[in-house]
Amino acid sequence: MLRIGLFLLTNLAILVVVSIIFNVFGLSTFTAQYGIDYTGLLIFCAIIGFLGSFISLALSKWMAKRATGAQVITEPRNESERWLLATVKRQADRMGIGMPEVAVYDAPDMNAFATGMSRNKALVAVSTGLLQGMERREVEAVLGHEIGHVANGDMITLTLIQGVVNTFVLFASRVVGHFVDRVILRNESGPGIGYFVSVVVLDIVFGILATVIVAWFSRRREFRADQAGAQLEGPGAMIAALERLRSNHEASTLPKQIAAFGISGSIGRWLASHPPLEQRIAALRAGGTVR
């Protein structure tokens, strides 16, 4: 409830800030002169922006299972599956969340992910490569990392952030598109080619900038999840798991739509969903998160 409350307050603040900016810079006169209801436009963009994000979140478990072929363990068939269920149950109880669904998917790379709409209705999945390539204490640390994501509410928070940036991408591109069409090209007959071309181009440009913002948050949450793994299974086990991942040269096989939820993910500077493993290891050895 606190997160939803903060979300509502954030969006109220956004409306207030946008109104102030439009009035201070005289943009209200421009929007009125050219028939743009910026408040209505902002509300429309928010509905579209958040609707897409929440639909993705609602379908995340189904999509993840379908994309990876993950098999949920309902009745453990062997000692390994019993151990997996027992470990996740123990960690979930310690973090005060509901028991997630536990699944295994067939992939050669060492990876795991968590997703789901809420802290009490999540999915935690591990690859066969992870189970075969890591010692049990390392797997336990990886599971603790994923349970940390669930307990921290990272999936819903990421969805809210994505919804906010989606809103501004849609809103800003259309306001600028109207400006180009009406002021620069002096089209008085309604939205023309200048508007539509500008919107398409700016949706792409602003979308890339929005992705940078979301990726920054995604990297921050990895440090927090590592801390959760260290809290549950000990810093040594979490560091050992990350060291094992660093020595693994198998490329991730996670589909693009859920790659950001994996224990390790894309590399790069601005668009990476995960920080370098070296930074994560250094943060754990220093006893805190990197800010």
C-alpha positions in Angstrom: 0.0 0.0 0.0 2.9 2.4 0.7 4.3 1.9 -2.8 0.9 2.5 -4.4 0.4 5.6 -2.2 3.8 6.9 -3.3 2.9 6.2 -6.9 -0.3 8.2 -6.6 1.5 11.1 -4.9 4.3 11.0 -7.6 1.7 11.3 -10.4 0.0 14.1 -8.6 3.3 15.8 -8.3 4.0 15.3 -12.0 0.7 17.0 -12.9 1.5 19.9 -10.6 5.1 20.3 -12.0 3.9 20.1 -15.6 1.2 22.8 -14.9 3.9 25.1 -13.3 6.3 24.6 -16.2 3.6 25.4 -18.8 2.6 28.5 -16.9 6.1 29.8 -16.1 7.3 29.4 -19.7 4.1 30.6 -21.3 3.3 27.2 -22.8 -0.3 27.4 -21.6 -0.8 30.3 -24.0 0.7 28.3 -26.8 -1.4 25.2 -26.1 -4.6 27.2 -25.8 -3.8 29.2 -29.0 -3.3 26.0 -31.0 -6.1 24.0 -29.4 -4.0 21.6 -27.3 -5.5 20.4 -24.0 -2.2 19.5 -22.3 -3.9 18.3 -19.2 -6.1 15.9 -21.1 -3.2 14.9 -23.3 -1.1 14.1 -20.2 -3.9 12.0 -18.6 -4.4 10.2 -21.9 -0.6 9.5 -22.2 -0.5 8.3 -18.5 -3.4 5.8 -19.2 -1.7 4.4 -22.3 1.8 4.4 -20.7 0.8 2.7 -17.5 -1.7 0.3 -19.1 1.1 -1.2 -21.2 3.4 -1.6 -18.2 0.8 -3.2 -16.0 -0.4 -5.6 -18.8 3.2 -6.7 -19.2 3.5 -7.2 -15.4 0.2 -9.1 -15.3 1.4 -11.5 -18.0 5.0 -11.7 -16.8 4.8 -15.1 -15.2 2.9 -16.6 -18.1 5.3 -15.1 -20.6 8.4 -16.2 -18.6 7.2 -19.8 -18.4 6.3 -19.9 -22.1 9.4 -18.1 -23.3 11.8 -20.4 -21.3 9.8 -23.6 -21.2 10.1 -23.4 -17.4 8.5 -26.3 -15.6 6.9 -25.4 -12.2 7.6 -27.9 -9.5 4.3 -29.0 -8.0 5.3 -32.4 -6.7 9.1 -32.8 -6.3 10.3 -35.8 -8.3 13.7 -36.2 -6.7 15.9 -35.0 -3.9 17.2 -32.0 -5.9 13.7 -30.6 -6.4 12.8 -31.2 -2.8 15.9 -29.2 -1.8 15.0 -26.4 -4.2 11.5 -26.1 -2.7 12.7 -26.3 0.8 15.4 -23.6 0.2 12.9 -21.2 -1.4 10.4 -21.8 1.4 12.9 -21.1 4.1 14.1 -17.9 2.4 10.6 -16.7 1.7 9.6 -17.2 5.3 12.6 -15.3 6.5 11.8 -12.4 4.2 8.1 -12.4 5.1 6.7 -13.1 1.7 4.4 -15.8 0.3 5.8 -19.0 -1.1 6.7 -18.3 -4.8 6.2 -20.8 -7.6 9.5 -22.6 -8.2 10.5 -23.7 -11.7 13.4 -25.2 -13.6 14.1 -24.4 -17.2 16.5 -26.2 -19.6 19.4 -23.9 -20.6 23.2 -24.3 -20.6 24.0 -20.9 -19.0 24.0 -20.3 -15.3 21.0 -18.1 -14.7 17.9 -17.5 -12.6 15.1 -15.0 -12.5 12.1 -13.9 -10.5 8.9 -12.2 -11.7 5.3 -11.8 -10.8 2.7 -9.2 -10.0 3.2 -9.1 -6.2 5.4 -10.2 -3.3 3.1 -13.1 -2.5 2.4 -14.3 -6.1 5.8 -14.5 -7.6 7.8 -17.0 -9.7 11.4 -18.0 -9.1 13.1 -20.1 -11.8 16.6 -21.5 -12.2 18.3 -22.9 -15.2 19.7 -26.5 -15.4 23.0 -24.9 -16.1 23.0 -23.1 -12.8 22.1 -26.3 -10.9 24.8 -28.2 -12.6 27.5 -25.5 -12.6 27.3 -24.2 -9.0 27.8 -25.7 -5.6 24.6 -25.8 -3.5 25.7 -23.0 -1.2 26.1 -20.8 -4.3 22.7 -21.8 -5.7 21.2 -20.9 -2.3 22.8 -17.5 -2.6 21.4 -17.0 -6.1 18.0 -18.1 -4.8 18.4 -15.6 -2.0 19.2 -12.9 -4.6 15.9 -13.6 -6.5 13.9 -13.8 -3.3 15.4 -10.4 -2.5 14.0 -9.0 -5.7 10.6 -10.3 -4.8 10.7 -9.1 -1.2 11.9 -5.6 -2.3 9.0 -5.4 -4.7 11.3 -4.7 -7.6 8.9 -6.0 -10.3 6.1 -3.6 -9.3 8.5 -0.7 -8.7 10.1 -1.2 -12.1 6.6 -1.3 -13.7 5.7 2.0 -12.0 8.9 3.6 -13.2 8.4 2.3 -16.7 4.9 3.7 -16.7 6.1 7.2 -15.6 8.7 7.3 -18.4 6.3 5.9 -20.9 3.9 8.7 -20.0 6.5 11.4 -20.6 7.7 9.9 -23.8 4.2 9.9 -25.2 3.4 13.3 -23.8 6.6 15.1 -24.8 6.7 13.7 -28.3 3.2 14.8 -29.1 3.6 18.3 -27.6 6.8 18.9 -29.7 5.0 17.3 -32.7 2.2 19.9 -32.4 4.8 22.7 -32.1 6.7 21.5 -35.3 3.4 21.1 -37.2 1.7 24.3 -36.2 4.5 26.8 -35.5 7.4 25.7 -37.7 5.4 24.3 -40.7 2.4 26.6 -40.1 -0.1 23.9 -40.7 -3.5 25.3 -39.7 -5.7 22.4 -41.0 -5.1 19.9 -38.1 -2.3 17.4 -37.5 -0.3 17.0 -40.7 2.8 15.1 -41.9 5.1 17.3 -39.7 3.2 16.2 -36.6 3.2 12.5 -37.5 6.8 12.3 -38.5 7.9 14.3 -35.5 6.0 12.0 -33.1 7.4 8.8 -34.6 11.0 10.1 -34.5 10.7 11.6 -31.0 9.0 8.5 -29.7 12.2 6.6 -30.7 14.6 9.3 -29.4 12.8 9.9 -26.1 12.2 6.1 -25.8 16.0 5.5 -25.8 16.5 8.2 -23.1 13.7 6.5 -21.1 15.4 3.2 -21.4 18.6 4.7 -19.9 16.6 5.8 -16.9 14.9 2.4 -16.4 18.3 0.6 -16.9 19.9 2.8 -14.2 17.2 1.8 -11.7 17.6 -1.9 -12.8 21.3 -1.7 -12.0 20.7 -0.2 -8.6 18.2 -2.9 -7.6 20.8 -5.6 -8.4 23.0 -4.4 -5.5 20.1 -4.5 -3.1 19.2 -8.1 -4.3 22.8 -9.1 -3.8 22.6 -7.8 -0.2 19.5 -9.9 0.3 21.3 -13.0 -0.9 24.2 -12.2 1.4 21.8 -11.6 4.3 20.1 -14.9 3.8 23.1 -17.2 3.0 26.1 -15.2 4.0 28.4 -12.7 2.1 30.9 -15.5 1.3 28.2 -17.6 -0.5 26.9 -14.6 -2.5 30.4 -13.6 -3.5 31.3 -17.1 -4.5 28.1 -17.3 -6.7 29.0 -14.0 -8.5 32.6 -15.2 -8.9 31.3 -18.4 -10.5 29.1 -16.3 -12.8 32.1 -14.2 -13.8 34.0 -17.3 -14.8 31.1 -18.6 -16.8 31.5 -17.9 -20.6 28.1 -19.2 -21.7 26.0 -16.4 -23.2 22.6 -15.8 -21.5 19.7 -17.6 -23.2 17.0 -15.7 -21.4 14.6 -14.1 -23.9 14.9 -10.3 -24.2 11.6 -9.5 -22.4 12.8 -11.1 -19.2 16.6 -10.7 -19.4 16.5 -7.8 -16.9 15.1 -10.2 -14.3 18.0 -12.6 -14.5 20.9 -13.0 -12.0 23.2 -11.7 -14.7 22.2 -9.8 -17.8 23.2 -7.4 -20.5 26.5 -5.6 -20.4 27.3 -2.0 -21.5 27.4 1.4 -19.9 24.1 3.2 -20.3 21.6 0.5 -21.4 22.8 -2.4 -19.3 20.2 -4.0 -17.0 22.9 -5.3 -14.6 26.1 -3.7 -13.3 29.4 -5.4 -14.0 30.0 -8.5 -11.8 33.2 -6.9 -10.5 31.3 -3.9 -9.1 28.8 -6.2 -7.4 31.5 -8.3 -5.8 33.4 -5.2 -4.7 30.2 -3.9 -3.1 29.6 -7.1 -1.1 33.2 -7.1 0.0 32.9 -3.5 1.2 29.8 -4.5 3.1 27.3 -2.2 1.4 25.7 -1.2 -1.8 27.1 1.0 -4.6 25.1 4.3 -4.9 
